[in-house]
């Protein structure tokens, strides 16, 4: 059984309108926050994961080569000391 009280019907319409307005405000606030974040982060230089991994691998290879060269130099110097 439906109530035909105009006061209740007006209240229901008002509540529905308020819910719709609140949902719109929430969407607008979310989009505004996203735009601000994009603007703030847009000026920063970030690298992709692939670029980071590639540079990390290059650094590991360079470190390994440096260690090998240091060992080689140490052997060569040790050989010089025995000849002198």
Backbone torsions as a table, in degrees:
resi	resn	phi	psi	omega
1	UNK	NA	125.5	-178.1
2	UNK	-90.9	142.1	177.3
3	UNK	-83.7	137.7	179.4
4	UNK	-107.8	24.0	178.4
5	UNK	-76.4	119.8	-177.4
6	UNK	-65.3	-28.4	179.1
7	UNK	-65.3	-43.3	179.1
8	UNK	-67.6	-41.3	179.0
9	UNK	-61.9	-42.4	177.6
10	UNK	-64.7	-39.5	178.8
11	UNK	-64.0	-40.8	178.7
12	UNK	-64.2	-43.3	177.9
13	UNK	-61.9	-42.5	179.1
14	UNK	-63.3	-42.4	179.5
15	UNK	-64.7	-41.4	178.3
16	UNK	-64.8	-41.7	179.1
17	UNK	-65.1	-41.0	179.1
18	UNK	-64.7	-39.9	179.0
19	UNK	-64.4	-42.0	178.1
20	UNK	-64.7	-41.7	178.5
21	UNK	-64.4	-42.6	179.2
22	UNK	-63.2	-41.2	178.5
23	UNK	-63.4	-41.5	178.1
24	UNK	-64.4	-41.9	178.6
25	UNK	-64.0	-38.8	178.9
26	UNK	-63.7	-45.7	178.5
27	UNK	-60.9	-44.6	-178.9
28	UNK	-63.9	-42.0	179.0
29	UNK	-65.0	-40.9	179.1
30	UNK	-62.9	-46.4	179.4
31	UNK	-64.4	-39.2	178.3
32	UNK	-63.4	-42.5	178.8
33	UNK	-64.3	-40.7	178.2
34	UNK	-62.7	-43.2	-180.0
35	UNK	-64.1	-40.6	177.9
36	UNK	-64.3	-41.3	179.4
37	UNK	-65.8	-43.0	176.8
38	UNK	-60.2	-43.1	179.3
39	UNK	-63.9	-41.3	-179.1
40	UNK	-69.6	-38.7	-177.4
41	UNK	-86.1	-13.9	-177.8
42	UNK	-64.8	-30.4	-179.2
43	UNK	-82.5	-9.8	-178.5
44	UNK	-88.0	148.4	178.1
45	UNK	-96.2	112.8	176.7
46	UNK	-114.7	150.0	175.9
47	UNK	-108.3	154.8	178.3
48	UNK	-78.2	164.6	179.0
49	UNK	-61.9	-38.1	-179.5
50	UNK	-63.9	-43.7	178.7
51	UNK	-63.7	-42.0	179.8
52	UNK	-61.9	-46.3	-179.5
53	UNK	-63.9	-37.8	179.3
54	UNK	-64.7	-44.6	179.7
55	UNK	-67.6	-36.9	178.2
56	UNK	-62.8	-42.3	178.5
57	UNK	-65.6	-41.4	177.9
58	UNK	-62.3	-40.6	179.8
59	UNK	-65.6	-39.3	179.0
60	UNK	-64.5	-42.1	178.3
61	UNK	-64.3	-42.6	179.3
62	UNK	-63.0	-40.3	179.0
63	UNK	-64.2	-42.9	179.4
64	UNK	-63.3	-43.6	178.5
65	UNK	-64.6	-38.8	178.7
66	UNK	-63.8	-40.1	178.2
67	UNK	-65.4	-41.9	178.1
68	UNK	-63.3	-42.3	178.7
69	UNK	-65.6	-38.6	178.6
70	UNK	-63.6	-40.5	177.1
71	UNK	-64.1	-42.8	-179.8
72	UNK	-63.5	-44.2	178.2
73	UNK	-62.6	-41.3	179.6
74	UNK	-62.1	-41.5	178.8
75	UNK	-65.5	-43.8	179.5
76	UNK	-63.2	-41.3	178.2
77	UNK	-66.4	-37.2	178.2
78	UNK	-64.8	-37.9	177.4
79	UNK	-67.3	-34.4	178.1
80	UNK	-68.1	-38.8	-178.1
81	UNK	-66.4	-35.9	-178.4
82	UNK	-72.8	-29.1	179.5
83	UNK	-77.2	-27.2	-175.5
84	UNK	-81.6	NA	NA
